[in-house]
């Protein structure tokens, strides 16, 4: 088994690393403080091909999809982006994992030809509408409705916790097309943000990833053509669950990026900070914290790459994606917590980035399925449920 990245992935990693260090290092603090995403950052990533990793070349993709490397490429890139800015990282992850990958797999030729080139080029930024006030973990209970009216559907309802909603150009929306069945009554639709009846609601005030806007999206008698239906009526829940496997790989990669930032900053600080006449890096208590962080991050990265490889090769990966997301997110939180501890009082100050890492890390245990949900997925796969 070869644990080395091939030349193509290695070059991509270097490109993403140089971009993140050069462009995001300074802007991350600014976006966090202003609680606003810098759209020019997204365009810069698109110019480097980083928004096209999971899209076929026929629609402007970067060539990784055809080589069965799309998810691996996305994972490697997301780690590098999130090492410096988790707000930018989640924006890119949703765009690639929850929108572009979904449409690539489930969309028809017309939909892909119309939408994917704009996603690849960065002309459009995508968002994903699943959660509602009464349908978070229990996504099958959603009530946002799509009623067929001739050659159109009429959408009514609201979605909550929608990443990138205020500046997204297009949404994939899960809506109920039948009240007779719970999960089998859900369908998936493409909805452009500029359609009449699409209203961006309240922007959430968040603890972390504050540079990424998270808002309510309302649909008020929003008419969309019947051709906006992705797949068949009633297949939306199946599409959503399949897509979340890829999304969990993306968030796991985000978690490793945050954890790596915590480790690297804590290591450098420990070498410079002196107490009792020597660098605190000389004390065994600090050394063991750093060692555990490095070990767990490596383990998380391997879990992610296994899940990504399985998904790239069209193999079942729900359990592996859940394992990667669960372990990586809990590792990120432990790394961020320990980094703050190593920084001591300085770690509690906004003067140092570890304070932001600590705030950003927590969400990785919540979105794309909580840690409890991941354990349920893993246990059910073991028990044959």
C-alpha positions as CSV (number, residue, x, y, z in Angstrom):
1,X,0.0,0.0,0.0
2,X,1.4,3.4,-1.1
3,X,0.9,6.2,1.5
4,X,2.5,8.8,-0.7
5,X,0.5,11.3,-2.7
6,X,0.9,11.0,-6.4
7,X,2.4,13.9,-8.4
8,X,-1.0,15.4,-9.3
9,X,-2.2,15.4,-5.7
10,X,1.1,16.6,-4.4
11,X,1.1,19.6,-6.7
12,X,-2.5,20.4,-5.7
13,X,-1.6,20.3,-2.0
14,X,1.3,22.7,-2.6
15,X,-0.9,25.1,-4.6
16,X,-3.6,25.1,-1.9
17,X,-1.0,25.4,0.9
18,X,0.7,28.4,-0.7
19,X,-2.6,30.1,-1.4
20,X,-3.9,29.6,2.1
21,X,-0.7,30.8,3.8
22,X,-0.4,33.8,1.4
23,X,-4.0,34.9,1.1
24,X,-5.9,33.6,4.1
25,X,-3.5,34.0,7.0
26,X,-4.2,37.8,7.3
27,X,-7.8,37.8,6.1
28,X,-9.0,35.1,8.5
29,X,-8.9,37.4,11.5
30,X,-10.5,40.2,9.5
31,X,-13.4,38.0,8.3
32,X,-13.9,36.6,11.8
33,X,-14.0,40.1,13.4
34,X,-16.3,41.6,10.7
35,X,-18.5,38.4,10.6
36,X,-18.4,38.7,6.8
37,X,-17.1,36.5,4.0
38,X,-14.7,38.0,1.4
39,X,-16.1,36.9,-1.9
40,X,-12.8,37.8,-3.6
41,X,-11.2,34.9,-1.7
42,X,-13.7,32.5,-3.4
43,X,-12.9,34.0,-6.8
44,X,-9.2,33.6,-6.2
45,X,-9.7,29.9,-5.2
46,X,-11.7,29.4,-8.4
47,X,-9.0,30.9,-10.5
48,X,-6.6,28.2,-9.1
49,X,-9.1,25.5,-10.0
50,X,-9.9,24.8,-6.3
51,X,-13.7,25.1,-6.8
52,X,-13.7,22.5,-9.6
53,X,-12.1,19.4,-7.9
54,X,-15.3,17.3,-7.8
55,X,-16.6,18.3,-11.3
56,X,-16.1,16.4,-14.5
57,X,-13.8,18.0,-17.1
58,X,-16.7,18.2,-19.6
59,X,-18.2,20.8,-17.3
60,X,-15.1,22.8,-16.5
61,X,-13.7,20.4,-13.9
62,X,-10.0,20.2,-12.8
63,X,-9.5,16.6,-14.1
64,X,-9.5,14.8,-10.7
65,X,-13.0,13.4,-11.1
66,X,-12.1,11.3,-14.2
67,X,-9.0,9.9,-12.4
68,X,-11.1,8.9,-9.4
69,X,-9.4,11.4,-7.2
70,X,-12.1,14.0,-6.7
71,X,-12.9,13.4,-3.1
72,X,-9.2,12.8,-2.2
73,X,-8.3,16.1,-3.9
74,X,-11.0,17.9,-2.1
75,X,-9.9,16.5,1.2
76,X,-6.3,17.5,0.7
77,X,-7.3,21.0,-0.4
78,X,-9.8,21.5,2.5
79,X,-7.2,20.6,5.1
80,X,-4.9,23.3,3.7
81,X,-7.6,26.0,3.5
82,X,-8.9,25.3,7.0
83,X,-5.5,25.4,8.5
84,X,-5.7,29.1,8.1
85,X,-9.4,29.9,7.8
86,X,-12.3,27.6,8.7
87,X,-14.8,30.2,7.5
88,X,-13.4,29.9,4.0
89,X,-13.0,26.2,4.4
90,X,-16.7,25.5,5.1
91,X,-17.7,27.7,2.2
92,X,-15.6,25.7,-0.2
93,X,-16.6,22.4,1.4
94,X,-20.4,23.1,0.9
95,X,-19.8,24.3,-2.6
96,X,-17.9,21.2,-3.6
97,X,-19.3,18.4,-1.4
98,X,-23.0,19.3,-0.9
99,X,-23.7,21.0,-4.2
100,X,-21.3,20.2,-7.1
101,X,-20.8,16.5,-6.1
102,X,-24.5,16.0,-5.7
103,X,-25.4,17.5,-9.1
104,X,-22.6,15.6,-10.7
105,X,-23.9,12.3,-9.4
106,X,-27.7,12.9,-9.5
107,X,-28.3,15.6,-12.0
108,X,-29.4,15.1,-15.6
109,X,-27.3,16.3,-18.6
110,X,-29.2,19.5,-19.1
111,X,-28.8,20.5,-15.4
112,X,-25.2,19.6,-15.3
113,X,-24.4,21.6,-18.5
114,X,-26.3,24.6,-17.3
115,X,-25.0,24.8,-13.7
116,X,-21.7,23.0,-13.3
117,X,-19.6,25.2,-15.5
118,X,-20.6,28.2,-13.4
119,X,-19.7,26.2,-10.2
120,X,-16.3,25.2,-11.6
121,X,-15.4,28.8,-12.7
122,X,-16.6,30.4,-9.4
123,X,-19.2,32.5,-11.2
124,X,-21.7,30.8,-9.0
125,X,-21.3,29.9,-5.3
126,X,-23.5,27.0,-4.2
127,X,-25.5,26.4,-1.0
128,X,-27.5,23.4,0.4
129,X,-30.9,23.7,2.0
130,X,-31.9,20.7,4.2
131,X,-32.3,21.7,7.9
132,X,-35.4,23.3,9.2
133,X,-36.7,24.5,12.6
134,X,-38.2,21.1,13.3
135,X,-36.0,19.0,11.1
136,X,-32.3,19.1,12.2
137,X,-31.0,15.7,13.0
138,X,-34.4,14.3,12.0
139,X,-34.1,15.6,8.5
140,X,-37.0,13.3,7.3
141,X,-39.4,15.5,9.3
142,X,-39.0,18.6,7.0
143,X,-42.1,20.4,6.0
144,X,-40.9,22.9,3.3
145,X,-43.3,22.0,0.5
146,X,-43.0,21.8,-3.3
147,X,-46.4,21.5,-5.0
148,X,-46.6,20.6,-8.7
149,X,-48.6,23.2,-10.8
150,X,-48.5,22.4,-14.5
151,X,-44.9,22.6,-15.7
152,X,-43.8,24.3,-12.5
153,X,-43.3,23.6,-8.8
154,X,-44.3,26.1,-6.1
155,X,-42.1,26.2,-3.1
156,X,-43.3,27.4,0.4
157,X,-41.4,27.0,3.7
158,X,-38.2,28.0,5.4
159,X,-34.8,26.5,5.9
160,X,-32.4,27.2,8.8
161,X,-28.6,27.1,9.3
162,X,-27.9,27.5,5.6
163,X,-24.2,28.1,5.0
164,X,-23.4,30.9,2.6
165,X,-27.0,31.8,2.1
166,X,-26.7,35.6,1.9
167,X,-24.2,35.5,-1.0
168,X,-25.0,32.1,-2.6
169,X,-26.1,32.2,-6.2
170,X,-27.9,28.9,-6.3
171,X,-29.3,26.5,-3.8
172,X,-30.1,22.8,-3.8
173,X,-33.3,22.5,-1.8
174,X,-34.9,19.5,-0.2
175,X,-38.7,19.9,-0.1
176,X,-41.7,17.7,0.5
177,X,-43.6,16.6,-2.6
178,X,-45.8,14.1,-0.8
179,X,-47.4,14.0,2.6
180,X,-48.2,10.3,2.4
181,X,-44.7,9.2,3.1
182,X,-42.1,10.6,5.5
183,X,-38.7,10.1,3.8
184,X,-40.1,8.9,0.5
185,X,-42.0,12.1,0.1
186,X,-39.0,14.4,-0.2
187,X,-37.5,15.6,-3.5
188,X,-34.4,17.7,-4.5
189,X,-34.5,20.9,-6.5
190,X,-32.2,23.4,-8.0
191,X,-33.3,26.9,-7.1
192,X,-31.5,30.1,-8.2
193,X,-31.1,32.7,-5.5
194,X,-32.5,35.5,-7.7
195,X,-35.8,33.8,-8.3
196,X,-38.9,35.7,-7.1
197,X,-40.0,34.3,-3.8
198,X,-36.5,33.5,-2.5
199,X,-36.0,35.5,0.7
200,X,-32.8,35.5,2.8
201,X,-33.8,35.8,6.5
202,X,-32.1,36.3,9.7
203,X,-28.3,35.9,9.9
204,X,-27.2,33.9,12.9
205,X,-24.8,35.3,15.4
206,X,-22.4,32.5,16.0
207,X,-19.6,31.5,18.3
208,X,-17.3,30.3,15.6
209,X,-16.7,30.3,11.8
210,X,-18.1,33.8,11.9
211,X,-16.6,34.8,8.6
212,X,-19.1,32.3,7.0
213,X,-22.6,33.6,7.0
214,X,-25.3,31.2,8.2
215,X,-28.8,32.3,7.6
216,X,-32.5,31.4,7.2
217,X,-33.8,31.0,3.7
218,X,-37.5,31.4,3.0
219,X,-39.5,30.4,0.0
220,X,-42.7,32.4,-0.5
221,X,-44.7,31.1,-3.5
222,X,-41.4,30.6,-5.3
223,X,-42.1,29.2,-8.7
224,X,-39.4,27.0,-10.4
225,X,-39.6,25.0,-13.6
226,X,-40.3,21.3,-13.3
227,X,-37.0,20.8,-15.0
228,X,-35.4,21.9,-11.7
229,X,-36.2,18.6,-10.1
230,X,-33.1,16.5,-9.5
231,X,-33.7,12.8,-10.2
232,X,-37.2,11.6,-9.5
233,X,-39.8,12.8,-7.1
234,X,-39.4,11.1,-3.7
235,X,-35.7,10.4,-4.1
236,X,-34.6,13.5,-2.3
237,X,-33.9,11.9,1.1
238,X,-31.8,9.2,-0.6
239,X,-29.9,11.9,-2.4
240,X,-29.4,13.8,0.8
241,X,-28.1,10.9,2.8
242,X,-25.7,9.9,0.0
243,X,-24.5,13.5,-0.3
244,X,-23.9,13.8,3.5
245,X,-21.3,11.0,3.2
246,X,-19.3,13.2,1.0
247,X,-20.1,16.2,3.2
248,X,-18.8,14.4,6.3
249,X,-15.5,13.7,4.6
250,X,-15.3,17.4,3.8
251,X,-16.0,18.5,7.4
252,X,-13.5,15.9,8.7
253,X,-10.9,17.5,6.5
254,X,-11.9,20.9,7.9
255,X,-11.4,19.5,11.4
256,X,-7.9,18.2,10.6
257,X,-7.0,21.6,9.2
258,X,-8.2,23.3,12.5
259,X,-6.4,20.7,14.5
260,X,-3.2,21.1,12.5
261,X,-3.3,24.9,13.0
262,X,-3.6,24.3,16.8
263,X,-0.7,21.9,16.8
264,X,1.6,24.1,14.7
265,X,0.9,27.3,16.6
266,X,1.2,25.5,20.0
267,X,4.5,23.9,18.9
268,X,6.1,27.2,17.9
269,X,4.8,29.0,21.0
270,X,6.2,26.3,23.3
271,X,9.6,26.7,21.8
272,X,9.7,30.4,22.5
273,X,7.8,30.8,25.7
274,X,10.1,30.5,28.7
275,X,9.2,29.7,32.3
276,X,11.5,28.7,35.1
277,X,14.5,29.6,33.0
278,X,13.7,27.4,30.0
279,X,11.3,27.0,27.1
280,X,8.1,25.3,28.1
281,X,8.7,22.8,25.2
282,X,11.3,21.2,27.5
283,X,8.6,20.1,30.0
284,X,7.3,16.6,29.6
285,X,3.7,17.7,30.3
286,X,3.8,20.0,27.2
287,X,5.6,17.5,25.1
288,X,3.0,14.8,25.7
289,X,0.2,17.2,24.8
290,X,1.9,17.9,21.5
291,X,2.7,14.3,20.8
292,X,-1.0,13.3,21.4
293,X,-2.1,16.0,19.1
294,X,0.2,14.9,16.3
295,X,-0.7,11.2,16.7
296,X,-4.5,11.8,16.6
297,X,-4.2,14.2,13.6
298,X,-2.3,11.6,11.6
299,X,-4.9,8.9,12.5
300,X,-7.7,11.3,11.5
301,X,-6.1,12.1,8.2
302,X,-5.7,8.4,7.3
303,X,-9.4,7.8,8.2
304,X,-10.4,10.6,5.9
305,X,-8.3,9.5,3.0
306,X,-9.7,5.9,3.3
307,X,-13.2,7.3,3.2
308,X,-12.4,9.6,0.3
309,X,-10.8,6.8,-1.7
310,X,-13.9,4.6,-1.2
311,X,-16.2,7.4,-2.4
312,X,-14.0,8.1,-5.4
313,X,-14.2,4.4,-6.3
314,X,-18.0,4.3,-5.9
315,X,-17.8,2.0,-3.0
316,X,-20.1,2.2,0.1
317,X,-18.5,4.6,2.6
318,X,-21.2,5.6,5.1
319,X,-19.5,4.0,8.1
320,X,-16.0,5.1,7.0
321,X,-17.2,8.7,6.5
322,X,-18.9,8.7,9.9
323,X,-15.7,7.3,11.5
324,X,-13.6,10.0,9.9
325,X,-15.9,12.8,10.8
326,X,-16.4,11.6,14.4
327,X,-12.7,11.1,15.1
328,X,-11.5,14.1,13.3
329,X,-14.0,16.5,14.8
330,X,-13.3,15.3,18.4
331,X,-9.6,15.4,17.7
332,X,-9.9,19.0,16.4
333,X,-11.6,20.1,19.6
334,X,-9.0,18.4,21.8
335,X,-6.2,20.0,19.8
336,X,-7.7,23.4,20.0
337,X,-8.4,23.0,23.8
338,X,-4.8,21.9,24.4
339,X,-3.4,24.7,22.3
340,X,-5.2,27.2,24.4
341,X,-3.8,25.5,27.5
342,X,-0.3,25.6,26.2
343,X,-0.6,29.3,25.4
344,X,-1.9,29.9,29.0
345,X,-3.4,33.3,29.5
346,X,-2.4,34.4,26.1
347,X,-4.5,31.6,24.6
348,X,-7.6,33.3,26.1
349,X,-6.8,36.5,24.3
350,X,-7.9,37.5,20.8
351,X,-4.4,38.6,20.1
352,X,-3.6,34.9,19.3
353,X,-5.3,32.8,16.7
354,X,-5.7,29.7,19.0
355,X,-8.7,31.5,20.6
356,X,-10.4,31.5,17.2
357,X,-9.4,27.8,16.5
358,X,-11.1,26.9,19.8
359,X,-14.3,28.6,18.7
360,X,-14.2,27.3,15.2
361,X,-13.5,23.7,16.2
362,X,-16.8,23.1,18.1
363,X,-19.1,23.3,15.1
364,X,-17.3,20.3,13.5
365,X,-18.9,18.1,16.1
366,X,-22.4,19.4,15.2
367,X,-23.0,20.1,11.5
368,X,-23.1,17.4,8.8
369,X,-24.4,15.1,11.6
370,X,-23.6,15.4,15.3
371,X,-21.1,13.1,17.0
372,X,-24.0,11.2,18.4
373,X,-25.4,10.6,14.9
374,X,-22.0,9.4,13.7
375,X,-21.9,6.8,16.5
376,X,-25.4,5.6,15.5
377,X,-24.3,5.2,11.9
378,X,-21.2,3.2,12.9
379,X,-23.1,1.1,15.4
380,X,-25.9,0.3,12.9
381,X,-23.4,-0.8,10.3
382,X,-21.8,-3.2,12.8
383,X,-25.1,-4.6,13.9
384,X,-26.5,-5.0,10.4
385,X,-29.4,-2.6,10.9
